[in-house]
Amino acid sequence: PIAARHRAQRPQLATGIEALKGKQAIVLERVDGSGDGRIKLAGEIWSARALDAGQAYEVGQEVDVVDIDGATAIVM
């Protein structure tokens, strides 16, 4: 019973795009609500758009990834 309980309670490891949510990234090209921006996330360059369409992030700023929509990171 103890071993079965430990197997059932293993923490789930986030993989793929789920692992990128909550990470910080650096803005490489201005990011706004249009989706034309670029960020460097986990060593890779991603297209990005702002969560709030009225918000903009300039080159060099750190942003937090809140979601991934296809090949576009949603940041704030």
Secondary structure, 3 states (H helix, E strand, C coil): CHHHHHHHCCCCCCCHHHHCCCCEEEEEECECCCCCEEEEECCEEEEEEECCCCCCECCCCEEEEEEEECCEEEEC
